[in-house]
Amino acid sequence: MAGEPRPLSVAVVGTLADSHVVDALRAFEARFPETPVDLRTATSREVSVLVRTGEAAVGLRYFPDVHPALESVTLGAERLAIVAPASHEITERHLPDLGPLKDERWLGFPPERHQPDSFGHLLRRLLASAGVADPSITLIDSLTAQKRLLEAGLGVALMPVGAIREELRIGSLRTIDVHGLAAELPVVAVRRRDGHQSPLAAAFLTELKAHTSELR
């Protein structure tokens, strides 16, 4: 119907649709109560595709996208942790190195093609730097599926701490700290370089920056 405000389309990696994004959405809607927000969840690769094709005005994903049509705006980083089922035979919460986990089946994401950095690349680099040669990695392109497999005792994984809060709370999963091992996932907003940046999209990006300060 003529005169109705156009929605602001936002694409977000599912694990980032947490309190940071919720707070940014609330602040945006308080400023622009007449503008509906169309929020879609997707993988990092899919978020970039939605923004490139104009189906989303702003995207929130892990790692900068090197595609020439996109601009990546760094928002911060999420801490990663090694995650195991609560029933895992290793009961220590702290390990001096990854030696006790070297023969484990690791659950990870497929590396993104044409991207020098991705969650899948990060896991392989981290294991290699820790001296784990030829690790067994099962590729699963779903964080929810990875968590369910972990709960069933079918491996260990490297995951954003913010994505497993509920599982840690109920005790189905636990983290294992490894001395000297520190890993983070860069969190970025993406938008088209050559596209018209609407004032609404710019305003939402401003709210994202303001409400992701804990990631910096």
HELIX and SHEET records of a PDB file:
HELIX    1   1 GLY A   14  LEU A   16  5                                   3    
HELIX    2   2 SER A   19  ARG A   31  1                                  13    
HELIX    3   3 SER A   44  ARG A   52  1                                   9    
HELIX    4   4 GLY A   99  LEU A  101  5                                   3    
HELIX    5   5 PHE A  119  SER A  129  1                                  11    
HELIX    6   6 LEU A  143  GLU A  151  1                                   9    
HELIX    7   7 VAL A  161  ILE A  164  5                                   4    
HELIX    8   8 ARG A  165  ILE A  170  1                                   6    
HELIX    9   9 PRO A  199  HIS A  211  1                                  13    
HELIX   10  10 SER A  213  LEU A  215  5                                   3    
SHEET    1   A 8 VAL A  37  ALA A  42  0                                        
SHEET    2   A 8 LEU A   8  VAL A  13  1                                        
SHEET    3   A 8 VAL A  58  TYR A  62  1                                        
SHEET    4   A 8 GLU A 184  ARG A 192 -1                                        
SHEET    5   A 8 LEU A  70  PRO A  85 -1                                        
SHEET    6   A 8 VAL A 156  PRO A 160 -1                                        
SHEET    7   A 8 ARG A 105  GLY A 108  1                                        
SHEET    8   A 8 SER A 136  LEU A 139  1                                        
SHEET    1   B 7 VAL A  37  ALA A  42  0                                        
SHEET    2   B 7 LEU A   8  VAL A  13  1                                        
SHEET    3   B 7 VAL A  58  TYR A  62  1                                        
SHEET    4   B 7 GLU A 184  ARG A 192 -1                                        
SHEET    5   B 7 LEU A  70  PRO A  85 -1                                        
SHEET    6   B 7 LEU A 173  VAL A 178 -1                                        
SHEET    7   B 7 HIS A  94  LEU A  95  1                                        
END                                                                             
